[in-house]
Amino acid sequence: MAKDNKNLNKKPKLNPYWIYGIIIVVFLSIQIFSGGFGESTGTQTTPAQFLTYLSQGEVDKIEIVNKREARVFLTKEAKEQSPHKKTNSNSIFPSVTPAPNYKFEFGDLQNFEKEVNEVIKTNNLNTELVYETEHNVWGDFLLTLLPFVLIIGVWIFIMRRMSGGGGGGAGGQIFNIGKSKAKLFDEKIDTKTSFKDVAGLEGAKEEVQEIVDFLKFPEKYTALGGKIPKGALLVGPPGTGKTLLAKAVAGEAKVPFFSLSGSDFVEMFVGVGASRVRDLFKQAKEKSPSIIFIDEIDAIGRARGKNNMSGSNDERENTLNQLLTEMDGFGTNTNVIVLAATNRADVLDSALMRAGRFDRQIYVDLPDVRERKEIFEVHLRPLKKEETLDIDFLAKQTPGFSGADIANVCNEAALIAARKGKKAVNKQDFLDAVDRIIGGLEKKNKIITPAEKRAVAFHEAGHATVSWMLEHAAPLVKVTIVPRGRSLGAAWYLPEERLIVHPEQMLDEMCAALGGRAAEKVIFDKISTGALSDLEKVTKQARAMVTVYGLSDKVGNLTYYDSSGQSEYGFTKPYSEKTAELIDQEISDIIEEQYQRAIKLLENNKDKLTELAEVLLDKEVIFKDNLEKIFGKRAFENPAIIEAEMKDAIDDVKEEIKKEEE
């Protein structure tokens, strides 16, 4: 039976090329048997030679075709003569109509007729003169049909492209415009990322792993009556690993994983976004249990009713409404879990964030020093590095770096080592990579005058000096006057990773930032535009102290910060004009106070500042060791000095007590 089935399947199929061949054969047959090919045969001759044949009585008939060509038919007797025998069988194909013996083209028809008639009359001939007008029926038909064929061909091509026959993904064509553009991942082929590749993010991984675990072993949770969350929203700064975490879920979960971006729902046609949402959840439900991952969900999840001055907002709102309905509507989709990622959770609609839709908000924060070490270990695996490389040192040297930044540092260090012809990446390559990423590429060939270089040296030395003198300022790593990026000089600090910042810590940082301009004032008694970035930094800090953190005595314990993000769409300030003046004055007072404080510190240490600047001019780059040689150890780090200060403070307290008793 199996063989019979195979034989049945081997029946000859109709090939379209056979149809094309039959059409060509029919066309040739029509041409042949209608004399089409025969009419075009005949030996080429000249009008003079023809007149000779005509005068000798050898021409039986003359056909004048389309008033430009003459076809000559000889008499039976002439055909038997040796000069004309070669013209008897000059036709390639057999024809129903007789073929001419000779043919030629003439010029003016009237002159030709006159010459022919004179020869016939003079020689008293019976030669027949016939006029014919020929039409190429098939040629005319094809020329008439050609525009329609082209139009139909182009239309078929476009329609095939739009319907997916010409390539492209489903959803990029006109007939699939409402279809979902989500990519279905196969954990065996499409992605190899697992939770082992995600360093740090322990809390986020734990929550996501629970979702994956539920999909693998649902009875473990349902036996106790529990329900898995319907959605989890990954929130955090850019580069912290939100999408990487989703890739790990795709690699770990043994269920269908649909991945797409929020912008994939956006289209120029009305109703397309909502249609794609419906199709996405339909596919996910058919393959349930399954996971849907929507990256950058703020593209469609922005809060409704905001910035509603443009008509395009309605289409985005329709898409969001459909998403809300699919996630937790009347007909709830079971076993379809939605993961989403965004770094702008403040602009998302509150209905999207509620329990039942995104039950969990997983905050993916910047990594701390321990997590940075783990991330370095992941990205250092493919690098050829020195065995003595201290990963703890690298983690401490990169505060505030995200996972993407650390990956960039590792890649940049490898490129720098390769550029220098090294066989392995060492510690200095990583430090150079950090410098390049933070400050930009060195520009040693930048033209700078000696006076400008001296001003830059004292500016950077001022930063270093003030930060060395202040307890809460970030400790210095190195200072350089080699131009980098857009700056003429730079100072690198290693800030302490704090969770809570006190006012004195912020004020010390502001004072250190103003140390550059203060140094210019103390040494040259004039200031320059080189402190632009410093002024921008301290202005933002002072404004945050007054308007955000409530650290101003005059303004009080008030904040004008709106975590919901709704105030950014308003046209009015949340305070009066009088309060605005108070805020501006308070900001100015804070900055000016720290500026005068920096000037006083530098005036008291003017000789050490000058010595440091001269060393910087000589070496162009100085480190923490150079400052220790000039200033000694920092006062709050030297036990003897700390003990002396504490003793002075105790004595002051005792004196105040005595005065109060007296």
N, C-alpha and C positions, 0 to 999 in steps of 0.2 A: 504494500500500500504506500509505503514511504517513497519507493521508486516511482510509482505511478504519479504521485503528487509532484515529485521532482520533474518528471517528464511534462506534466501539465504546466508547471511553472516555466518550462523552457520553450514555450510556444513563441514563435517569432512575433515581435512587437512592431507596430507600424512606426517606421522611422520618418521624421519630417523631411529628411533629405531625399527620400524616394518621391515625395510629393513635388519637391522642387525639380527633380530630374524629369518627372512626367510632364510638368508644365513646360520645361525647356524643349523636350522632344516634340510636344504638340506645336509649339511656336515655330520650330524649324520645319516641321511638316507643312504647316500652312504656308510658310515662306517658299518652300521648294515647289509644292504642287500648284501654287498660285502664280508661279513664274517669277517670283520675287528675285531669286538668284539668277535666273536665266536672263532677265532683262538687263541686268548689269554687266553681262558678258559681251564679247565682241572685240575684234582687234582694233586697236587705236590707229587712226589714219589722219590725214590732213585734208582740208577743203580742196586744195589743188589736185591731190591724188584722186579724191572722190570725183571731181569734175572730169578727170581723165577716164575713170571707169564709166561714168555716166555717158560721156560722148561716144564710148565704144559700145553702148547698148548692153552693158553687163549688169545694170541695176534694175531690179524688178520693182522695189518699193522703197520709198524714203519716209521715215517717220520723224517728224519734228516734235520733240518732247519738251514741254514747258518753255518753248520759244528760245531755247539756248543750246540744245543738243540734237544732233542728227544721228539716226540709226539707219544703217544701210543694209538692205536685204538683196542679195544677188539672185540672178536667174539661175535655173537648174543647169543650163549649159555653162554658165560662168563658174559655178561651184566646182565643175569637173576639171576645169583648167588648173594647171599646176601652180600658178601664182596664188590661187585662192583656196587650194585644198586645205591649207593649214587653218583656215577660218571655220571649217565645217565642224570640228569637234573641240571647240574652245570652251564649251560649257562644262563646269565642274560637276554640277548635279543635273539629273534628268528633269525636264520641265515639260509642262503641258503645252505651253505656248512656244512657238519657234523663236530661236535666238537670232539676233542680228549678226551679220558677218563683220561689219565695220561700224565704228562709231567715232564721232568727233564733235567738238564744240565750235560754233561759229560766232561771229560778232553780231552785226546788225541783221535782224531778221528780214527786213525789206530788201536789202542788197542781195542777201543769200537767195531769197525767193526769185528775185529778178534774174540772177545768174542761172539758177536751175531751170526756170521756165524758158529762158533763151536757148539753153542747150537742148532741152526736150523738143522745142519747136523747130530748131535748126535741123536736128537729126531725126525728126519725126518719130519720136519714141513713145512707147506706151507705159512709161514709168509712172507709177502712182505716187502722188505726194499726199501724205496723211499727217494731220495735226492731232496730237494727243496731250492731254494734261494729266500728269500722274500725281497721285497723292500717296504718301507713306502712311497708310492707315494705322499701322501699329505704332509707328513713331509719333504720329499726331496724338494717338490715343494715350501713349505713355507720357508725352509732354503735358497733356491735359490732366492726366492722373497724378503726375509727379507732385504738385503742391499738396494735394490731399494726402498722398502717401507720406510726405514729409511731416505734415501736421499730425497725422495719426501716429506716425512713428515716434515723434517727439512726445506726444501725449502719453503713449504707452510707456515710454522710457521714464517720464516723470512719475506716472502713476505707480510703476513698479518700484521706483526709488522710495516713493512716499509710503508704499504699502509694505516696505521691508524687503522686497525682492532684490533691490540693488545695493544692499548693505546698510550698515548703520544699526543702532540699537532700537529696540522696540520703544516707542515713545518719542523718537526723533522724527517719525514719519506722520504724514497727515492723517492716516487712518488709525494710527496708534497714539494719537496726540494725548488722549486721556489715560493711556496706560502708564503704570508706574515705571519709573526709571531706576528702581532699586536693583542693585547687583546682588545676586544670590551667591554666597560664599560656600565653598566646599572646604572643610577643614583639612582634607588630605591633599588638596591641590593648590587652592588659592592663597592660603595663609599658613605660615609656619610659626607665628608668634604665639607664645604661651605666657603664663603668669611668671615663669622663671625669667623671662626677658624684661619684665617690668620691675625695676628696682625701686625701693622705697614704696610710698603710697600704701602703707600697710593697712590703714583703716579702709581706704577705698577698695583695695583688693579683697579685703575680708567681706565687704558687703556685696561686691560683684560676684565673688566666688560662691556666696550663698545662693544667688540667683541661678548660677550655672549648676550648682549642686541640686537645686530643686528640680530643674529640668531633667537631670539625670536620674534622680531618685525621688519622684514626687510623693510616693507613698510614705516616705519618712516624715513629711510635714503634714500631709492631709490626714494621716492616721490620728493626729491630735486635734484635728479640726482647723488647722492653720491654713492661711491662704498666702500665696506668694505675692509680693508687691507687683502691681501692674506696670509700673514704670519707675525708672531711676534716672535722675538728672545729674550729670557730671558737671560741676561748676568749678571754675578756677581760672587763674591767669593764663595767658597764652604760653604754650611750650611746656606745660607741667605734666603732660602725658595723658590727657583725656582720651584722645583718639587712639593712642597706643593701648590704653586699657581696654577699649572696645575691640581692638584687633586681637588682644589676648583672649577676650571672651569668645570671639569668632573662632580662635584656634582651639580653645578648651571645650566649648559646648559642642556636644554631638547632636546638634539640632540645626535645622536651616537658619541661616543668619543673613538677614536682608540689610544691606548698607546703602545709604544715600545721604545727600546733603540737603539742608533746608531749601537751598536755592533750586533744587531739582523740581520743586512743586511750582515754581514761578514760571509763567509763560505769558506770551502776549495775548493769547486767546482767553475769552471770558469763560469761567467755569472749569478750566483745565486743572487747576490746583486741587479743587475738591474732588474731581474725577480721579485724579492720580492717588489721592489719599484713600478713596474707596477701593481702588484696584489694588493698592499696596496691602491693605488689611484683608482683602479678599484672598490674595495669594498667601499671606501669612497664615490665615485661618485654615486654608486648605492643607497647609503643610504643618499645622500645629502638632506638638508644641514648637514654637519658633521665637526668634528674637528679631526685633526691628531696631536698627541703630540710625538715628537721625543726627548727623553732625551739623553744627552751627544752626541750631533750631530757632535762634532769634530771627532768622530770615523770614519765618512765617509765624512765629509765636509772640511777636511784639504785642503789647497790650492794646486792646481795641479802643477806639474812640480818641486816641491821641494823634495829634498832628493830622487831623482829618480835613486838611485843606485841599488835598489832591484826590481826584476821583479814583486813582489806582488803588487807593487804600481799601476800597470795598472788596476787590478781588482777593487781596491778602486775607481780609477778615473772613471771607467765605471759606477759604482754605483752612484757616484756624478753626472755624466753627465745625467743619467736617472732621478735623482731627480730634476736637474735643468730644464729638459724638461717637467716633469710632473707639476712642480710648475708654470712655465710660459713659455710654449712652443707653438708650432703651434696649437695644440688642447688643449686649456686651459680648466682646470677643474673649473667649476663654483660652488660656494657655498661650496667649500672645503677649510677650513682654516687650516693652518699649524702653530702649536706652537712648538718651539724648545728651548732647554735649554743647556747652556754650560758655563764653567768658563774659557774657552780658546778662546775667540772671535778673538784674534789676529792671530790665525793660520787658520781661516776659509777662504775659497776661496772668492775672491771679487765678482765673479759672483753670488754666493749664497747670498751675503749681499745686493745686489742692490735692488732698489725699483722695485716692481712688483713681487718679491719673498718674501723676508723678508722686508716688507715696514717699519716696526717699530723695533727698538732695544730698549728694555725695560731694563734699568740698575737696577738691584736689589743690592743695596749697603748694607754695614754693617749698622745695625740700630743705630740711635742716642739715646740719653738718654730718650727721650719721647717715641720712638718706643720700646726701651728695656722694659720700664714700661708696655706697652701694651702686649708685648710678655710674660713677667713674669705673668701678670694677666691670660693669656690663660693657661700657664703651671702650675699655682698654683691652678687651679680649682679642680683637683682631689686630691690634697694633703690636709691632715689634719694639718693645720697651726695655729699658735697662732693668736688671733684676733688683737693683737697689732703689728703685723709684718708690718714694713714700706717698702712698695714696692718701693717708691722713693729712699730710701737708697740703696736697692739692685740694682736698675738700675744705680745709680751713682758708685757703687763699681765694675761694670763689663764693663768698657770701652773696645771697640774693640771686644766684644763678638758677635758672630753671633747668629741667632735664634736657631741653633742646639746646640751651646755651652750653651745657657741659658736653653734649655730643659735638657741638661746633668747636669747642676748645680742643677736644681730642683730635678731631680731624685737622684743625689748623696747626696743632703741634706736630702732627705727622708730616704735613706739607712743609713746615719750616725745617724740620730735621732733614727731609729729602732735599730741600733746596740747598742745605749746607753740606750735603754729601755724607751724612751720617748713616751708620748701619743700624742704629737703634734710637728711639726717642727718649730723651733724658729730661731731668727736672727743669733745666733752663729753657728748653723748647716749650714746655707748658707755660712757664712764666711769660715768655715772649708772646705766646698765643693769647694769654689773658690780657696782656698789655695791648695787643693789636685789636682785640675784640672790643675792649673798653674804650681805648683812646684813639684807635685808628692806626693807619700805617705811618711809620716814621718818614719824615720829609727832611732829610739831612741837607738836601740841596736847596732848601727854601732860602731866598735872599732875605737877610735880616741884618740891620745895622748894629754896630757895637753898642750904641746907646739903647736901642730896643732890647738887645740881648741882656744888657745889664738890668734894665727895668723888669724884664721877665724873671731874671734870677732873684732879685729882691722880692718880687711878688710871690714867687713860689717858696722862697725862704721864709717869708712872713707867714704863709699858711703853716709851714712845718714848725716854726717857732711857737706860734700860738697854740697849735694842737698839742705840742709837747708840754706846754705849761698848764693846760687845762685837764682836769681829772676825767671829765666825762666825754672829752673829744675822742674821736676814733684814733687808735695808734697808727703812726706812720709806717708805711712799708718802704716806699722810695719816692724820690722827687727827681724830675727830669726837666731840662729846658730844651730838649730836642723837640721840634715841632711835630705834633701828631694830629692827623685829621685837620680839623679847623682851629685847634688850639696851638698856641705858641709854647706852652709848657703844661706840665701836669703833675699832680701829686696823688700817689696811691695810698689809700688808707685801708685798714682792716676793721670795719665796724663791728661792734658787738651785736650779736643777734638777740635783740630784746623783744619780749612779748608786751611789756608795758614800758612806756617812756614817760619819765618825769620832766617837769618844766626845766629844772637845772640842766638836764641832759640835752634838751633841745637848745637851750640858750648857749651852752658850751659849743655845740656844733655850729650854731650861727656865728658865734664869735670867731671860731676857727675859719669859717668860710670868708669872713670879712678881714681876716688877717692879711690877705694879699693887698687889698686896697689900703689898709692901715699902714703896711710897710712902705708903700709908695709915698704916702703922706709924711711919714716919719723921716725917711731918707731924702726924698727929692722935694718935699713940701709941695707936691702937686700930684694930681691923680690922673688916670687915663681910662680908656674904654676897655681895658683888659679884664675888668671885673664883671663883665656882663653876666656870665653864667653863675658867678657867685651871688650877684644881686638877685637874679631870678630865683635861685635856690632859697635864699634867706627870706625873700618876700613871700614865697609860697609857705614856708614854715611859719612865719609870723602870722600870716592870714589864717592858717590852720589852727594855730594856738588860740586866736581870738574868736573865730567864727565857727570852728568845728569842735574843738576839744574843750572849750569853756575854761581856758587857763588864764584869762585876763581878769584882774580884780575890778576894773572899771566897767567892763561889759557884763561880767558876772557869769554864773553857771548856765549859760545859754548856748545852744548850738543851732546853726542855720543849715545844717547838713540834712539832706533828705535821702534816706537809703532806698526809697521806692523809685527814685529817679523821676518823679512826676514834676518836680519843680523846674526841671530843665525846659519844659514846654511852656512855662508861664512867662508872662511879660512884666510881672511886677516882682519887686524884692520883698522878702518876708520881714522887712524891718523898715522903720521910718527914715526920713532924710536926716533927722537928728542923730539917730543911732548909726547911720552910715558915716556921718562925720566923726562920731566917736570911735567907730571901728578903724577908719583911716588914720586917725590921730594915734590910736593905740598901737597900730601896726608900725607907724613911723617911729614912735617912741621906743618900742622894743628894739627895732633895728639900730636906731641911733645910739641907744644905750650900749649895745654890744659892740658897735663900731668904736665908741670912745673907750670901752674896756680893752679892746684889741690894741688901740693906739697906746694906752697906758702901759700894757704889758710889754710892747715892743720898745717903748722909750726906756723902760727899766732894763731892757736887755739889748740895747742898741749895738753894743760892741760884739755880742755873740751873734746877733742877726747879721751883722756885716761880715763876720768871719765865716758864717755858714754860706752866705751868698758868694763870697770869694771862692770857697771850695766848690760850690756848684758851678761857677763860671769856669773853673779850671777842669773839673771832671765831667761836667754836663749831666751826670747822673750820680746821686748820692742815696745812701741807704740808712737804715736805723742806726747802724754802727757809727756813722759819721756824726749823727746828732748826739749820741752818747759821749763821744770824745769831747764835744764842745760844751754841751749842757750838763753832762753827767746823767745819772739815772733820774727818771721822772720823780718828782717830790713825793707823790702818793704811792710810788712803788718802792721807795727807799725806807726801810724800817726805822733807821735812825731819825730821819726827818719826820716821819709820821709820829714817832714817840715824842719828839721835841714839840711838835705842833699840839699833840694831845695834852702834854704837860702844861703848855702855855694856856690852852683852853681851860684846863682844870684850875689853874691859878686865877684866870679871869673870873671864873665862876665863884671861887672862894672870896675874891675881893668884893664882888657884887653882894654876896651873902653878908659879909662884914658890914658893908655900907647900909644894907637894909636893917641889920640888927642895931646899928648905931642910931 
